Amino acid sequence: MQHHTDKNLKNKLEQYMRTGCDERIYLDEKGVTRYGINPLAYKGRINRGSCTCGSFNEENEAAMYELLSRNLEEKENYEKLLSEQTAELKKLLNYPGEDKFEIFYGPSGTDRVYFPVIFSTILYPDKPILNILSCPEELGSGTLFAVRGEYYANFNQFEEAVPRGQKVCPCFNIKVLHLDARDVDGNIINHEAYIAEQIERHPNYSIIGSLVYGSKSGIQDNLEMMNHFDRKDIIWNVDLCQFRHDLSTIHSILDKNGCVMITGSKFYQAPPFCGALLVHKDMMKKLETGNFDVVPMFKDLMSAYDFPESIRDKTGLPYRQNIGLHLRWACFLHERTKFQEIPEDEVNVVIDRWSDLIRKNLEENEEFELMPDQFRTNKTIISFRIKKDGRYFNNEDLTKLFKSIVSDNFGGSYDFEKVFMGQPVVYGDKSFLRLAIGSMNIRKFHENNEMEFKDDLDLIKIIKDKISRF
């Protein structure tokens, strides 16, 4: 059955892909999001920005039409899809025979930042909160609001206006410490000693340790620090939103009673955005016996469906559907399943070859300078600064360059028409760009035995040409 010929289903898909998160995925007058991309206009485009957001492809677009034909607006059908996806996610992310965690959903990774604040308020209601945020400049800008318990966007997942910057709950007493990812020279900073010092200096606070294991440029905090504290009032929340790691990483965090933030729209290249938080069942038991009075304060941001079924009624939240969110999660599930069919050693051969070739090519051109500590980041992301006539491009320059590249049409000159790449990342008064590959890129390289990466080398030529005319 060719569902894509059904105009009604096509209109529904277009509607759901530009709604169900916040203004980051709204289309502007040019028909693109603030990232310069329309997830549905994927044909003829190469995506080397899987660290920012993914897109559709022919495979997962077809899967979306199949789902939409199930009439998901009906409560019963929506709840069935939610139950199916939860079971499938658990099967994919648990070891065989295990059922270690519950899943909290959300329209983006940023929304998952609220949950540790909620958990800390439920478990330690009489304590102020110290939220230690690692790597803030390499996370989404909304995270800086969410860690303070504030509305981070102008619109919620239901397309309703909310007061960005205001506290979600007046009762929140949250102190935030920001730990910069890099020093002035771009070197990655180790904050373990400082984190330990701050935890010791705040004995009367409950602690949220907001760590990162895979930032925009692939930075990874040392998760061993989670073993070094015996306080019971610490909630470790690890941002794994890039999702470029195997099950052992997820389970090592869960085994330390940490929460794991994931998204399907970075490495696994689903359309933006879809978030989830994995919470160990031991913590769930504690939460289930706590006081949920703070949760209804999030009625403008969350739905009862965002919570595990066992506590949905206890939240006091309305049961509001977000079909777009779960269509995007369906794209992840499709892609993850396909990607797992490739043996891990063969995946690593492709990644190593791509990383080595692209880094070497960048190093051979005087316009590019690789960011320090590349060996401490993920091989699927390459970060670099740009310079011309002895001057480095600042963030304003790189933003103009980025927009020019992703908005141009290259048809006739190359084997592709459009390009997407990682947005500029600021550190101090400096900035860098990124090239990143995700699961679908790797699958296609592997499937086509493409190990010379012609499109990537052509993209570097395009960037060089843009620099020369900047």
Secondary structure by P-SEA (a helix, b strand, c coil): ccccccaaaaaaaaaaaaccccccccccccccccccccccccccccccccccbbbbcaaaaaaaaaaaacccccaaaaaaaaaaaaaaaaaaccccccccbbbbbccccccccaaaaaaaaaacccbbbbbbbccccccccaaaaaaaccccccccccccccccccccccccbbbbbbbbcccccccccccaaaaaaaaaaccccccccccccccccccccccccccccccccbbbbbccccccccaaaaaaaaaacbbbbbbcccccccccbbbbbbbcaaaaaaaaacccccccccccccccccccccccccccccccccaaaaaaaaaaaaaaaaaacccaaaaaaaaaaaaaaaaaaaaaccccccccccccccccccccccccccccccaaaaaaaaaaaaaccccccccccbbbbbccccccccccccccccaaaaaaaaaaccccaaaaaaaaaaaaaaaaac
